[in-house]
Amino acid sequence: MFSSIGWVEIFFIFVVALIVIGPERLPGVIKDVRAAIYAARKAINNAKAELDGEFGQEFEQFREPINQLASIQRMGPRAALTKALFDGDEQFLDDFDPKKVAEQAKRESEEKPQEKPRGNFSWDDIT
């Protein structure tokens, strides 16, 4: 949310606060804002800890399916297909991948020496 705020914006907010609040009360207001943020963070962390401790066992059965759904949402189309159809084994899709088929054909052609056809005359054979 605040990832696009830079130092120029922060400086501008500070100058406006200095003009509106005044230099005498600004340090006290900054301390109050810091204390409010700290109290809010502490209350949120306490609420999370209480919910995890109190309801943790009851919601544990829902946590695993939600994690699986989140992992599927992060997948690309190829990974989702391999997981759904082939239980995550991508070896079946390698046969249909044109890049891998071309690489394999190239490797096979490099391994086999090129045979020259007989009966065809070439000036390269003489030299």
C-alpha positions as CSV (number, residue, x, y, z in Angstrom):
1,M,0.0,0.0,0.0
2,F,2.7,2.5,0.9
3,S,5.4,1.0,-1.3
4,S,5.2,3.9,-3.7
5,I,5.9,6.6,-1.0
6,G,9.4,8.0,-1.4
7,W,11.5,10.3,0.6
8,V,10.1,13.4,-1.1
9,E,6.6,12.5,0.0
10,I,7.7,11.8,3.5
11,F,9.6,15.2,3.6
12,F,6.4,16.9,2.3
13,I,4.3,15.3,5.0
14,F,6.8,16.3,7.6
15,V,6.8,20.0,6.4
16,V,2.9,20.1,6.3
17,A,2.8,18.6,9.8
18,L,5.4,21.1,11.0
19,I,3.2,24.0,9.7
20,V,-0.1,22.6,10.9
21,I,0.9,21.3,14.3
22,G,3.7,23.6,15.1
23,P,7.3,23.0,16.1
24,E,6.5,22.9,19.8
25,R,4.0,20.1,19.7
26,L,5.4,18.1,16.8
27,P,7.7,15.8,18.9
28,G,4.8,15.0,21.3
29,V,2.6,14.1,18.4
30,I,5.3,11.9,16.8
31,K,5.6,10.0,20.1
32,D,1.9,9.6,20.4
33,V,1.7,8.2,16.8
34,R,4.5,5.8,17.5
35,A,2.8,4.6,20.7
36,A,-0.5,4.1,18.8
37,I,1.2,2.1,16.1
38,Y,3.0,0.0,18.7
39,A,-0.2,-0.6,20.6
40,A,-2.1,-1.6,17.5
41,R,0.7,-4.1,16.5
42,K,0.7,-5.6,20.0
43,A,-3.1,-6.0,20.0
44,I,-3.0,-7.7,16.6
45,N,-0.2,-10.1,17.6
46,N,-2.1,-10.9,20.9
47,A,-5.3,-11.6,18.9
48,K,-3.5,-13.8,16.5
49,A,-1.8,-15.7,19.3
50,E,-5.1,-16.1,21.2
51,L,-6.9,-17.3,18.0
52,D,-4.1,-19.8,17.2
53,G,-4.2,-21.1,20.8
54,E,-7.9,-21.2,21.3
55,F,-9.1,-22.3,17.9
56,G,-6.0,-23.8,16.4
57,Q,-7.1,-27.4,16.7
58,E,-10.5,-26.7,15.3
59,F,-9.2,-24.9,12.2
60,E,-6.3,-27.2,11.5
61,Q,-8.5,-29.4,9.3
62,F,-9.2,-26.4,7.1
63,R,-5.6,-25.2,6.9
64,E,-4.3,-28.0,4.7
65,P,-6.9,-27.7,1.9
66,I,-6.5,-23.9,1.9
67,N,-2.7,-24.2,1.6
68,Q,-3.1,-26.7,-1.3
69,L,-5.5,-24.3,-3.1
70,A,-3.1,-21.5,-2.6
71,S,-0.2,-23.5,-4.1
72,I,-2.3,-24.4,-7.1
73,Q,-3.2,-20.7,-7.7
74,R,0.5,-19.9,-7.7
75,M,1.2,-22.5,-10.4
76,G,1.5,-21.8,-14.1
77,P,-0.7,-23.7,-16.6
78,R,1.9,-26.4,-17.3
79,A,2.5,-27.2,-13.6
80,A,-1.2,-27.3,-12.9
81,L,-1.8,-29.7,-15.8
82,T,1.0,-32.0,-14.7
83,K,-0.2,-32.0,-11.1
84,A,-3.8,-32.7,-12.0
85,L,-3.2,-35.2,-14.8
86,F,0.1,-36.8,-14.0
87,D,0.5,-36.3,-10.2
88,G,3.4,-33.8,-10.8
89,D,5.4,-36.1,-13.1
90,E,6.5,-33.9,-16.0
91,Q,8.2,-36.7,-17.9
92,F,5.0,-37.3,-19.9
93,L,4.9,-33.7,-21.2
94,D,8.6,-33.8,-22.3
95,D,7.6,-36.0,-25.2
96,F,5.4,-33.1,-26.5
97,D,7.8,-30.3,-25.8
98,P,9.2,-29.1,-29.2
99,K,12.3,-27.6,-27.6
100,K,13.3,-30.8,-25.9
101,V,12.5,-32.9,-29.0
102,A,14.7,-30.5,-31.1
103,E,17.5,-30.7,-28.6
104,Q,17.4,-34.4,-28.6
105,A,17.4,-34.6,-32.4
106,K,20.4,-32.2,-32.4
107,R,22.3,-34.3,-29.9
108,E,21.6,-37.5,-31.9
109,S,22.8,-35.9,-35.1
110,E,26.0,-34.7,-33.4
111,E,26.7,-38.1,-32.0
112,K,26.3,-39.9,-35.4
113,P,29.0,-39.1,-38.0
114,Q,27.7,-37.7,-41.2
115,E,27.9,-40.3,-44.0
116,K,28.7,-39.1,-47.4
117,P,26.4,-40.6,-50.1
118,R,28.2,-42.8,-52.6
119,G,28.1,-42.2,-56.3
120,N,27.8,-38.5,-56.0
121,F,30.9,-36.6,-57.1
122,S,32.1,-33.7,-55.0
123,W,35.2,-31.5,-55.5
124,D,35.7,-31.7,-51.7
125,D,36.5,-35.3,-52.0
126,I,39.5,-34.6,-54.2
127,T,41.1,-31.9,-52.1
